[in-house]
Amino acid sequence: MRLSAAMIDNIRFRVSPAEKRALTAAADRRGKTLSEFLREAVSETAQRVGA
């Protein structure tokens, strides 16, 4: 998901080293950065729950 709008806001949360490795590996398998992967996953989940 490449966004054309400037992204100036941040959302921070903590994960364990093992969680970060797993998330980074999943993003790599999809050819995405970790940020892209997480934005897509969170956006898809938000849509499913009606946000």
mmCIF file as Biopython writes it, N, C-alpha, C and O atoms, coordinates in Angstrom:
data_model
#
loop_
_atom_site.group_PDB
_atom_site.id
_atom_site.type_symbol
_atom_site.label_atom_id
_atom_site.label_alt_id
_atom_site.label_comp_id
_atom_site.label_asym_id
_atom_site.label_entity_id
_atom_site.label_seq_id
_atom_site.pdbx_PDB_ins_code
_atom_site.Cartn_x
_atom_site.Cartn_y
_atom_site.Cartn_z
_atom_site.occupancy
_atom_site.B_iso_or_equiv
_atom_site.auth_seq_id
_atom_site.auth_asym_id
_atom_site.pdbx_PDB_model_num
ATOM 1   N N  . MET A ? 1  ? 0.852   -1.164  0.000  1.0 0.0 1  A 1 
ATOM 2   C CA . MET A ? 1  ? 0.000   0.000   0.000  1.0 0.0 1  A 1 
ATOM 3   C C  . MET A ? 1  ? 0.898   1.226   0.000  1.0 0.0 1  A 1 
ATOM 4   O O  . MET A ? 1  ? 1.436   1.599   1.043  1.0 0.0 1  A 1 
ATOM 5   N N  . ARG A ? 2  ? 1.061   1.837   -1.119 1.0 0.0 2  A 1 
ATOM 6   C CA . ARG A ? 2  ? 1.822   3.080   -1.202 1.0 0.0 2  A 1 
ATOM 7   C C  . ARG A ? 2  ? 0.833   4.227   -1.093 1.0 0.0 2  A 1 
ATOM 8   O O  . ARG A ? 2  ? -0.111  4.316   -1.878 1.0 0.0 2  A 1 
ATOM 9   N N  . LEU A ? 3  ? 1.043   5.093   -0.134 1.0 0.0 3  A 1 
ATOM 10  C CA . LEU A ? 3  ? 0.134   6.211   0.084  1.0 0.0 3  A 1 
ATOM 11  C C  . LEU A ? 3  ? 0.742   7.483   -0.470 1.0 0.0 3  A 1 
ATOM 12  O O  . LEU A ? 3  ? 1.937   7.734   -0.316 1.0 0.0 3  A 1 
ATOM 13  N N  . SER A ? 4  ? -0.094  8.287   -1.119 1.0 0.0 4  A 1 
ATOM 14  C CA . SER A ? 4  ? 0.414   9.539   -1.671 1.0 0.0 4  A 1 
ATOM 15  C C  . SER A ? 4  ? 0.349   10.665  -0.649 1.0 0.0 4  A 1 
ATOM 16  O O  . SER A ? 4  ? 1.092   11.640  -0.763 1.0 0.0 4  A 1 
ATOM 17  N N  . ALA A ? 5  ? -0.519  10.550  0.340  1.0 0.0 5  A 1 
ATOM 18  C CA . ALA A ? 5  ? -0.646  11.592  1.355  1.0 0.0 5  A 1 
ATOM 19  C C  . ALA A ? 5  ? 0.569   11.562  2.284  1.0 0.0 5  A 1 
ATOM 20  O O  . ALA A ? 5  ? 1.114   10.500  2.585  1.0 0.0 5  A 1 
ATOM 21  N N  . ALA A ? 6  ? 0.976   12.739  2.727  1.0 0.0 6  A 1 
ATOM 22  C CA . ALA A ? 6  ? 2.092   12.815  3.672  1.0 0.0 6  A 1 
ATOM 23  C C  . ALA A ? 6  ? 1.676   12.166  4.985  1.0 0.0 6  A 1 
ATOM 24  O O  . ALA A ? 6  ? 0.583   12.412  5.495  1.0 0.0 6  A 1 
ATOM 25  N N  . MET A ? 7  ? 2.547   11.349  5.514  1.0 0.0 7  A 1 
ATOM 26  C CA . MET A ? 7  ? 2.256   10.685  6.783  1.0 0.0 7  A 1 
ATOM 27  C C  . MET A ? 7  ? 3.094   11.356  7.860  1.0 0.0 7  A 1 
ATOM 28  O O  . MET A ? 7  ? 4.314   11.196  7.913  1.0 0.0 7  A 1 
ATOM 29  N N  . ILE A ? 8  ? 2.421   12.106  8.711  1.0 0.0 8  A 1 
ATOM 30  C CA . ILE A ? 8  ? 3.140   12.854  9.737  1.0 0.0 8  A 1 
ATOM 31  C C  . ILE A ? 8  ? 2.792   12.395  11.145 1.0 0.0 8  A 1 
ATOM 32  O O  . ILE A ? 8  ? 3.478   12.766  12.098 1.0 0.0 8  A 1 
ATOM 33  N N  . ASP A ? 9  ? 1.738   11.597  11.298 1.0 0.0 9  A 1 
ATOM 34  C CA . ASP A ? 9  ? 1.364   11.095  12.617 1.0 0.0 9  A 1 
ATOM 35  C C  . ASP A ? 9  ? 2.061   9.767   12.884 1.0 0.0 9  A 1 
ATOM 36  O O  . ASP A ? 9  ? 2.374   9.016   11.960 1.0 0.0 9  A 1 
ATOM 37  N N  . ASN A ? 10 ? 2.296   9.493   14.153 1.0 0.0 10 A 1 
ATOM 38  C CA . ASN A ? 10 ? 2.920   8.244   14.574 1.0 0.0 10 A 1 
ATOM 39  C C  . ASN A ? 10 ? 2.026   7.527   15.560 1.0 0.0 10 A 1 
ATOM 40  O O  . ASN A ? 10 ? 1.332   8.158   16.357 1.0 0.0 10 A 1 
ATOM 41  N N  . ILE A ? 11 ? 2.043   6.210   15.503 1.0 0.0 11 A 1 
ATOM 42  C CA . ILE A ? 11 ? 1.426   5.355   16.512 1.0 0.0 11 A 1 
ATOM 43  C C  . ILE A ? 11 ? 2.536   4.432   16.983 1.0 0.0 11 A 1 
ATOM 44  O O  . ILE A ? 11 ? 3.170   3.751   16.177 1.0 0.0 11 A 1 
ATOM 45  N N  . ARG A ? 12 ? 2.768   4.411   18.276 1.0 0.0 12 A 1 
ATOM 46  C CA . ARG A ? 12 ? 3.848   3.583   18.811 1.0 0.0 12 A 1 
ATOM 47  C C  . ARG A ? 12 ? 3.262   2.527   19.735 1.0 0.0 12 A 1 
ATOM 48  O O  . ARG A ? 12 ? 2.332   2.798   20.496 1.0 0.0 12 A 1 
ATOM 49  N N  . PHE A ? 13 ? 3.814   1.324   19.662 1.0 0.0 13 A 1 
ATOM 50  C CA . PHE A ? 13 ? 3.458   0.274   20.604 1.0 0.0 13 A 1 
ATOM 51  C C  . PHE A ? 13 ? 4.651   -0.653  20.761 1.0 0.0 13 A 1 
ATOM 52  O O  . PHE A ? 13 ? 5.530   -0.718  19.901 1.0 0.0 13 A 1 
ATOM 53  N N  . ARG A ? 14 ? 4.662   -1.353  21.854 1.0 0.0 14 A 1 
ATOM 54  C CA . ARG A ? 14 ? 5.798   -2.216  22.168 1.0 0.0 14 A 1 
ATOM 55  C C  . ARG A ? 14 ? 5.494   -3.661  21.770 1.0 0.0 14 A 1 
ATOM 56  O O  . ARG A ? 14 ? 4.365   -4.138  21.882 1.0 0.0 14 A 1 
ATOM 57  N N  . VAL A ? 15 ? 6.532   -4.327  21.307 1.0 0.0 15 A 1 
ATOM 58  C CA . VAL A ? 15 ? 6.456   -5.755  21.001 1.0 0.0 15 A 1 
ATOM 59  C C  . VAL A ? 15 ? 7.726   -6.407  21.532 1.0 0.0 15 A 1 
ATOM 60  O O  . VAL A ? 15 ? 8.742   -5.747  21.750 1.0 0.0 15 A 1 
ATOM 61  N N  . SER A ? 16 ? 7.645   -7.695  21.730 1.0 0.0 16 A 1 
ATOM 62  C CA . SER A ? 16 ? 8.841   -8.419  22.164 1.0 0.0 16 A 1 
ATOM 63  C C  . SER A ? 16 ? 9.773   -8.586  20.965 1.0 0.0 16 A 1 
ATOM 64  O O  . SER A ? 16 ? 9.345   -8.447  19.819 1.0 0.0 16 A 1 
ATOM 65  N N  . PRO A ? 17 ? 11.039  -8.883  21.229 1.0 0.0 17 A 1 
ATOM 66  C CA . PRO A ? 17 ? 11.960  -9.135  20.115 1.0 0.0 17 A 1 
ATOM 67  C C  . PRO A ? 17 ? 11.467  -10.261 19.197 1.0 0.0 17 A 1 
ATOM 68  O O  . PRO A ? 17 ? 11.617  -10.181 17.978 1.0 0.0 17 A 1 
ATOM 69  N N  . ALA A ? 18 ? 10.883  -11.299 19.781 1.0 0.0 18 A 1 
ATOM 70  C CA . ALA A ? 18 ? 10.377  -12.413 18.970 1.0 0.0 18 A 1 
ATOM 71  C C  . ALA A ? 18 ? 9.202   -11.968 18.101 1.0 0.0 18 A 1 
ATOM 72  O O  . ALA A ? 18 ? 9.103   -12.369 16.941 1.0 0.0 18 A 1 
ATOM 73  N N  . GLU A ? 19 ? 8.317   -11.146 18.653 1.0 0.0 19 A 1 
ATOM 74  C CA . GLU A ? 19 ? 7.190   -10.635 17.862 1.0 0.0 19 A 1 
ATOM 75  C C  . GLU A ? 19 ? 7.687   -9.773  16.707 1.0 0.0 19 A 1 
ATOM 76  O O  . GLU A ? 19 ? 7.181   -9.870  15.589 1.0 0.0 19 A 1 
ATOM 77  N N  . LYS A ? 20 ? 8.678   -8.932  16.983 1.0 0.0 20 A 1 
ATOM 78  C CA . LYS A ? 20 ? 9.210   -8.076  15.924 1.0 0.0 20 A 1 
ATOM 79  C C  . LYS A ? 20 ? 9.850   -8.909  14.823 1.0 0.0 20 A 1 
ATOM 80  O O  . LYS A ? 20 ? 9.672   -8.617  13.640 1.0 0.0 20 A 1 
ATOM 81  N N  . ARG A ? 21 ? 10.586  -9.936  15.201 1.0 0.0 21 A 1 
ATOM 82  C CA . ARG A ? 21 ? 11.198  -10.810 14.190 1.0 0.0 21 A 1 
ATOM 83  C C  . ARG A ? 21 ? 10.123  -11.471 13.328 1.0 0.0 21 A 1 
ATOM 84  O O  . ARG A ? 21 ? 10.254  -11.532 12.105 1.0 0.0 21 A 1 
ATOM 85  N N  . ALA A ? 22 ? 9.064   -11.963 13.967 1.0 0.0 22 A 1 
ATOM 86  C CA . ALA A ? 22 ? 7.991   -12.635 13.225 1.0 0.0 22 A 1 
ATOM 87  C C  . ALA A ? 22 ? 7.266   -11.661 12.301 1.0 0.0 22 A 1 
ATOM 88  O O  . ALA A ? 22 ? 6.968   -11.998 11.156 1.0 0.0 22 A 1 
ATOM 89  N N  . LEU A ? 23 ? 6.982   -10.461 12.790 1.0 0.0 23 A 1 
ATOM 90  C CA . LEU A ? 23 ? 6.298   -9.457  11.965 1.0 0.0 23 A 1 
ATOM 91  C C  . LEU A ? 23 ? 7.176   -9.007  10.805 1.0 0.0 23 A 1 
ATOM 92  O O  . LEU A ? 23 ? 6.696   -8.848  9.683  1.0 0.0 23 A 1 
ATOM 93  N N  . THR A ? 24 ? 8.448   -8.803  11.074 1.0 0.0 24 A 1 
ATOM 94  C CA . THR A ? 24 ? 9.376   -8.390  10.020 1.0 0.0 24 A 1 
ATOM 95  C C  . THR A ? 24 ? 9.511   -9.479  8.962  1.0 0.0 24 A 1 
ATOM 96  O O  . THR A ? 24 ? 9.552   -9.186  7.767  1.0 0.0 24 A 1 
ATOM 97  N N  . ALA A ? 25 ? 9.579   -10.728 9.395  1.0 0.0 25 A 1 
ATOM 98  C CA . ALA A ? 25 ? 9.678   -11.843 8.448  1.0 0.0 25 A 1 
ATOM 99  C C  . ALA A ? 25 ? 8.419   -11.930 7.586  1.0 0.0 25 A 1 
ATOM 100 O O  . ALA A ? 25 ? 8.508   -12.163 6.381  1.0 0.0 25 A 1 
ATOM 101 N N  . ALA A ? 26 ? 7.255   -11.743 8.195  1.0 0.0 26 A 1 
ATOM 102 C CA . ALA A ? 26 ? 5.999   -11.775 7.434  1.0 0.0 26 A 1 
ATOM 103 C C  . ALA A ? 26 ? 5.966   -10.644 6.413  1.0 0.0 26 A 1 
ATOM 104 O O  . ALA A ? 26 ? 5.547   -10.847 5.273  1.0 0.0 26 A 1 
ATOM 105 N N  . ALA A ? 27 ? 6.402   -9.466  6.813  1.0 0.0 27 A 1 
ATOM 106 C CA . ALA A ? 27 ? 6.446   -8.325  5.889  1.0 0.0 27 A 1 
ATOM 107 C C  . ALA A ? 27 ? 7.413   -8.610  4.745  1.0 0.0 27 A 1 
ATOM 108 O O  . ALA A ? 27 ? 7.102   -8.335  3.586  1.0 0.0 27 A 1 
ATOM 109 N N  . ASP A ? 28 ? 8.574   -9.155  5.062  1.0 0.0 28 A 1 
ATOM 110 C CA . ASP A ? 28 ? 9.575   -9.485  4.038  1.0 0.0 28 A 1 
ATOM 111 C C  . ASP A ? 28 ? 9.020   -10.480 3.021  1.0 0.0 28 A 1 
ATOM 112 O O  . ASP A ? 28 ? 9.243   -10.338 1.818  1.0 0.0 28 A 1 
ATOM 113 N N  . ARG A ? 29 ? 8.289   -11.496 3.515  1.0 0.0 29 A 1 
ATOM 114 C CA . ARG A ? 29 ? 7.719   -12.501 2.610  1.0 0.0 29 A 1 
ATOM 115 C C  . ARG A ? 29 ? 6.732   -11.878 1.631  1.0 0.0 29 A 1 
ATOM 116 O O  . ARG A ? 29 ? 6.530   -12.400 0.535  1.0 0.0 29 A 1 
ATOM 117 N N  . ARG A ? 30 ? 6.123   -10.776 2.017  1.0 0.0 30 A 1 
ATOM 118 C CA . ARG A ? 30 ? 5.158   -10.095 1.145  1.0 0.0 30 A 1 
ATOM 119 C C  . ARG A ? 30 ? 5.785   -8.943  0.367  1.0 0.0 30 A 1 
ATOM 120 O O  . ARG A ? 30 ? 5.097   -8.239  -0.372 1.0 0.0 30 A 1 
ATOM 121 N N  . GLY A ? 31 ? 7.090   -8.755  0.537  1.0 0.0 31 A 1 
ATOM 122 C CA . GLY A ? 31 ? 7.780   -7.692  -0.187 1.0 0.0 31 A 1 
ATOM 123 C C  . GLY A ? 31 ? 7.402   -6.306  0.291  1.0 0.0 31 A 1 
ATOM 124 O O  . GLY A ? 31 ? 7.387   -5.357  -0.492 1.0 0.0 31 A 1 
ATOM 125 N N  . LYS A ? 32 ? 7.093   -6.183  1.581  1.0 0.0 32 A 1 
ATOM 126 C CA . LYS A ? 32 ? 6.670   -4.908  2.156  1.0 0.0 32 A 1 
ATOM 127 C C  . LYS A ? 32 ? 7.598   -4.507  3.292  1.0 0.0 32 A 1 
ATOM 128 O O  . LYS A ? 32 ? 8.284   -5.341  3.884  1.0 0.0 32 A 1 
ATOM 129 N N  . THR A ? 33 ? 7.603   -3.214  3.579  1.0 0.0 33 A 1 
ATOM 130 C CA . THR A ? 33 ? 8.298   -2.773  4.781  1.0 0.0 33 A 1 
ATOM 131 C C  . THR A ? 33 ? 7.440   -3.170  5.973  1.0 0.0 33 A 1 
ATOM 132 O O  . THR A ? 33 ? 6.261   -3.489  5.821  1.0 0.0 33 A 1 
ATOM 133 N N  . LEU A ? 34 ? 8.031   -3.149  7.144  1.0 0.0 34 A 1 
ATOM 134 C CA . LEU A ? 34 ? 7.264   -3.454  8.348  1.0 0.0 34 A 1 
ATOM 135 C C  . LEU A ? 34 ? 6.125   -2.454  8.516  1.0 0.0 34 A 1 
ATOM 136 O O  . LEU A ? 34 ? 5.011   -2.841  8.869  1.0 0.0 34 A 1 
ATOM 137 N N  . SER A ? 35 ? 6.392   -1.179  8.267  1.0 0.0 35 A 1 
ATOM 138 C CA . SER A ? 35 ? 5.340   -0.160  8.392  1.0 0.0 35 A 1 
ATOM 139 C C  . SER A ? 35 ? 4.194   -0.421  7.424  1.0 0.0 35 A 1 
ATOM 140 O O  . SER A ? 35 ? 3.027   -0.353  7.809  1.0 0.0 35 A 1 
ATOM 141 N N  . GLU A ? 36 ? 4.520   -0.719  6.170  1.0 0.0 36 A 1 
ATOM 142 C CA . GLU A ? 36 ? 3.469   -1.005  5.178  1.0 0.0 36 A 1 
ATOM 143 C C  . GLU A ? 36 ? 2.641   -2.210  5.606  1.0 0.0 36 A 1 
ATOM 144 O O  . GLU A ? 36 ? 1.411   -2.190  5.550  1.0 0.0 36 A 1 
ATOM 145 N N  . PHE A ? 37 ? 3.335   -3.258  6.032  1.0 0.0 37 A 1 
ATOM 146 C CA . PHE A ? 37 ? 2.662   -4.482  6.449  1.0 0.0 37 A 1 
ATOM 147 C C  . PHE A ? 37 ? 1.703   -4.216  7.609  1.0 0.0 37 A 1 
ATOM 148 O O  . PHE A ? 37 ? 0.555   -4.662  7.589  1.0 0.0 37 A 1 
ATOM 149 N N  . LEU A ? 38 ? 2.177   -3.491  8.616  1.0 0.0 38 A 1 
ATOM 150 C CA . LEU A ? 38 ? 1.340   -3.220  9.783  1.0 0.0 38 A 1 
ATOM 151 C C  . LEU A ? 38 ? 0.173   -2.305  9.439  1.0 0.0 38 A 1 
ATOM 152 O O  . LEU A ? 38 ? -0.943  -2.530  9.907  1.0 0.0 38 A 1 
ATOM 153 N N  . ARG A ? 39 ? 0.413   -1.265  8.621  1.0 0.0 39 A 1 
ATOM 154 C CA . ARG A ? 39 ? -0.692  -0.378  8.225  1.0 0.0 39 A 1 
ATOM 155 C C  . ARG A ? 39 ? -1.785  -1.162  7.511  1.0 0.0 39 A 1 
ATOM 156 O O  . ARG A ? 39 ? -2.968  -0.982  7.798  1.0 0.0 39 A 1 
ATOM 157 N N  . GLU A ? 40 ? -1.395  -2.029  6.585  1.0 0.0 40 A 1 
ATOM 158 C CA . GLU A ? 40 ? -2.387  -2.817  5.856  1.0 0.0 40 A 1 
ATOM 159 C C  . GLU A ? 40 ? -3.147  -3.751  6.789  1.0 0.0 40 A 1 
ATOM 160 O O  . GLU A ? 40 ? -4.372  -3.845  6.708  1.0 0.0 40 A 1 
ATOM 161 N N  . ALA A ? 41 ? -2.439  -4.435  7.665  1.0 0.0 41 A 1 
ATOM 162 C CA . ALA A ? 41 ? -3.085  -5.377  8.579  1.0 0.0 41 A 1 
ATOM 163 C C  . ALA A ? 41 ? -4.063  -4.662  9.504  1.0 0.0 41 A 1 
ATOM 164 O O  . ALA A ? 41 ? -5.175  -5.140  9.729  1.0 0.0 41 A 1 
ATOM 165 N N  . VAL A ? 42 ? -3.650  -3.529  10.033 1.0 0.0 42 A 1 
ATOM 166 C CA . VAL A ? 42 ? -4.508  -2.781  10.950 1.0 0.0 42 A 1 
ATOM 167 C C  . VAL A ? 42 ? -5.706  -2.201  10.210 1.0 0.0 42 A 1 
ATOM 168 O O  . VAL A ? 42 ? -6.824  -2.234  10.725 1.0 0.0 42 A 1 
ATOM 169 N N  . SER A ? 43 ? -5.487  -1.672  9.010  1.0 0.0 43 A 1 
ATOM 170 C CA . SER A ? 43 ? -6.586  -1.100  8.227  1.0 0.0 43 A 1 
ATOM 171 C C  . SER A ? 43 ? -7.611  -2.167  7.868  1.0 0.0 43 A 1 
ATOM 172 O O  . SER A ? 43 ? -8.814  -1.928  7.966  1.0 0.0 43 A 1 
ATOM 173 N N  . GLU A ? 44 ? -7.143  -3.346  7.452  1.0 0.0 44 A 1 
ATOM 174 C CA . GLU A ? 44 ? -8.060  -4.435  7.112  1.0 0.0 44 A 1 
ATOM 175 C C  . GLU A ? 44 ? -8.867  -4.866  8.326  1.0 0.0 44 A 1 
ATOM 176 O O  . GLU A ? 44 ? -10.068 -5.111  8.212  1.0 0.0 44 A 1 
ATOM 177 N N  . THR A ? 45 ? -8.232  -4.963  9.475  1.0 0.0 45 A 1 
ATOM 178 C CA . THR A ? 45 ? -8.938  -5.342  10.696 1.0 0.0 45 A 1 
ATOM 179 C C  . THR A ? 45 ? -9.959  -4.279  11.079 1.0 0.0 45 A 1 
ATOM 180 O O  . THR A ? 45 ? -11.079 -4.612  11.467 1.0 0.0 45 A 1 
ATOM 181 N N  . ALA A ? 46 ? -9.592  -3.016  10.977 1.0 0.0 46 A 1 
ATOM 182 C CA . ALA A ? 46 ? -10.515 -1.929  11.315 1.0 0.0 46 A 1 
ATOM 183 C C  . ALA A ? 46 ? -11.744 -1.963  10.412 1.0 0.0 46 A 1 
ATOM 184 O O  . ALA A ? 46 ? -12.860 -1.732  10.878 1.0 0.0 46 A 1 
ATOM 185 N N  . GLN A ? 47 ? -11.551 -2.248  9.136  1.0 0.0 47 A 1 
ATOM 186 C CA . GLN A ? 47 ? -12.691 -2.336  8.217  1.0 0.0 47 A 1 
ATOM 187 C C  . GLN A ? 47 ? -13.606 -3.487  8.594  1.0 0.0 47 A 1 
ATOM 188 O O  . GLN A ? 47 ? -14.828 -3.351  8.535  1.0 0.0 47 A 1 
ATOM 189 N N  . ARG A ? 48 ? -13.029 -4.624  8.982  1.0 0.0 48 A 1 
ATOM 190 C CA . ARG A ? 48 ? -13.844 -5.787  9.357  1.0 0.0 48 A 1 
ATOM 191 C C  . ARG A ? 48 ? -14.699 -5.512  10.580 1.0 0.0 48 A 1 
ATOM 192 O O  . ARG A ? 48 ? -15.819 -6.015  10.673 1.0 0.0 48 A 1 
ATOM 193 N N  . VAL A ? 49 ? -14.196 -4.730  11.514 1.0 0.0 49 A 1 
ATOM 194 C CA . VAL A ? 49 ? -14.962 -4.463  12.739 1.0 0.0 49 A 1 
ATOM 195 C C  . VAL A ? 49 ? -15.796 -3.194  12.625 1.0 0.0 49 A 1 
ATOM 196 O O  . VAL A ? 49 ? -16.440 -2.777  13.588 1.0 0.0 49 A 1 
ATOM 197 N N  . GLY A ? 50 ? -15.780 -2.589  11.452 1.0 0.0 50 A 1 
ATOM 198 C CA . GLY A ? 50 ? -16.658 -1.454  11.208 1.0 0.0 50 A 1 
ATOM 199 C C  . GLY A ? 50 ? -16.146 -0.115  11.669 1.0 0.0 50 A 1 
ATOM 200 O O  . GLY A ? 50 ? -16.938 0.772   11.987 1.0 0.0 50 A 1 
ATOM 201 N N  . ALA A ? 51 ? -14.841 0.054   11.715 1.0 0.0 51 A 1 
ATOM 202 C CA . ALA A ? 51 ? -14.284 1.344   12.135 1.0 0.0 51 A 1 
ATOM 203 C C  . ALA A ? 51 ? -14.427 2.356   11.026 1.0 0.0 51 A 1 
ATOM 204 O O  . ALA A ? 51 ? -14.018 3.507   11.184 1.0 0.0 51 A 1 
#
